[in-house]
Amino acid sequence: MSVYMVAEVKKKDKQKYNEYIAALTQVIEKHGGRYLVRGGRLTPLFKGTELERRHIDKIIIIEFPSAADHRRCFTSAEYLALIPLRDQGADVRAFLLEGYVPDEPSDDPGRND
């Protein structure tokens, strides 16, 4: 099942962030990941969302074929070497979401609505 990494990014040092992203892209592609969203205009939709905008420069969504592929990517020696550059370049909050499978049974009543 596909998984999706969602990252909220607040840049601290544009040059270091750009170096990080350039190297990260190669690591992601090597492990079967692909960018679905890579920045672009961030448009608040619901009340209160605009307050969060000042804390986020961009949102990134990356698809991986499986959770195992994601795990291999972000535990690889190539990625671990990028962590200091990431931390110097930006504050990043990231989450991993499972893809939606309509006919898959689930204990979560809201999952298959």
C-alpha positions as CSV (number, residue, x, y, z in Angstrom):
1,M,0.0,0.0,0.0
2,S,1.3,3.5,-0.9
3,V,2.2,5.8,2.0
4,Y,2.5,9.6,1.9
5,M,4.9,11.7,3.8
6,V,3.6,15.2,4.5
7,A,6.1,17.8,5.6
8,E,5.5,21.3,6.9
9,V,8.6,23.5,6.3
10,K,9.7,26.8,7.8
11,K,13.0,27.8,6.2
12,K,15.8,29.2,8.4
13,D,18.7,29.4,5.8
14,K,17.6,29.4,2.2
15,Q,21.0,28.3,0.8
16,K,21.3,25.4,3.2
17,Y,17.7,24.4,2.6
18,N,18.2,24.4,-1.2
19,E,21.3,22.2,-0.8
20,Y,19.4,19.8,1.4
21,I,16.5,19.6,-1.1
22,A,18.8,19.0,-4.0
23,A,20.5,16.1,-2.2
24,L,17.2,14.8,-0.7
25,T,15.5,14.5,-4.1
26,Q,18.2,12.0,-5.3
27,V,17.8,9.9,-2.1
28,I,14.0,9.9,-2.4
29,E,14.0,8.9,-6.0
30,K,16.6,6.1,-5.3
31,H,14.1,4.6,-2.8
32,G,11.0,4.8,-5.1
33,G,9.6,8.0,-3.8
34,R,8.1,10.8,-5.9
35,Y,7.0,14.3,-5.1
36,L,3.3,15.0,-5.4
37,V,3.4,18.5,-3.9
38,R,6.5,20.5,-3.6
39,G,5.6,23.9,-2.4
40,G,3.4,26.1,-4.5
41,R,0.8,28.5,-3.3
42,L,-0.5,27.7,0.2
43,T,-4.1,28.9,0.4
44,P,-5.8,28.9,3.8
45,L,-9.4,27.4,3.6
46,F,-10.8,27.3,7.1
47,K,-11.1,29.8,9.9
48,G,-7.9,29.9,12.0
49,T,-5.7,28.4,9.2
50,E,-4.3,31.8,8.3
51,L,-2.7,32.0,11.7
52,E,-0.7,28.9,11.0
53,R,0.6,30.3,7.6
54,R,3.2,32.5,9.3
55,H,4.8,29.3,10.7
56,I,4.9,27.4,7.4
57,D,6.7,28.4,4.2
58,K,5.8,25.3,2.2
59,I,4.1,21.9,2.4
60,I,5.6,18.9,0.7
61,I,3.9,15.6,0.0
62,I,6.0,12.6,-1.2
63,E,4.5,9.2,-2.2
64,F,6.3,6.0,-1.5
65,P,5.3,2.5,-2.8
66,S,5.2,1.2,0.8
67,A,6.1,2.0,4.4
68,A,9.1,-0.2,4.0
69,D,10.4,1.9,1.1
70,H,9.9,5.1,3.2
71,R,11.7,3.6,6.1
72,R,14.6,2.4,4.0
73,C,14.9,5.9,2.5
74,F,14.9,7.8,5.8
75,T,17.2,5.4,7.6
76,S,19.7,5.1,4.7
77,A,23.2,6.4,5.2
78,E,22.6,8.9,2.5
79,Y,19.7,10.5,4.3
80,L,21.3,10.3,7.8
81,A,24.2,12.4,6.4
82,L,21.7,15.1,5.3
83,I,20.1,15.6,8.8
84,P,22.6,18.4,9.9
85,L,22.0,20.3,6.7
86,R,18.2,19.9,7.1
87,D,18.3,21.1,10.6
88,Q,20.4,24.1,9.6
89,G,18.2,25.0,6.7
90,A,14.7,24.6,8.1
91,D,12.4,23.5,10.8
92,V,10.4,20.5,9.5
93,R,7.4,18.7,10.9
94,A,6.7,15.5,9.0
95,F,4.0,12.8,9.2
96,L,3.5,9.5,7.4
97,L,0.0,8.6,6.2
98,E,-1.3,5.3,4.8
99,G,-3.0,5.4,1.4
100,Y,-6.8,5.0,1.3
101,V,-8.0,1.5,0.3
102,P,-11.8,1.6,-0.1
103,D,-12.5,-2.1,0.5
104,E,-10.0,-2.7,3.2
105,P,-11.5,-3.5,6.6
106,S,-10.6,-1.1,9.4
107,D,-11.2,-0.5,13.1
108,D,-11.4,3.2,12.4
109,P,-15.0,4.1,11.6
110,G,-14.0,7.3,9.9
111,R,-11.5,5.7,7.6
112,N,-13.9,4.1,5.1
113,D,-16.6,6.8,4.9
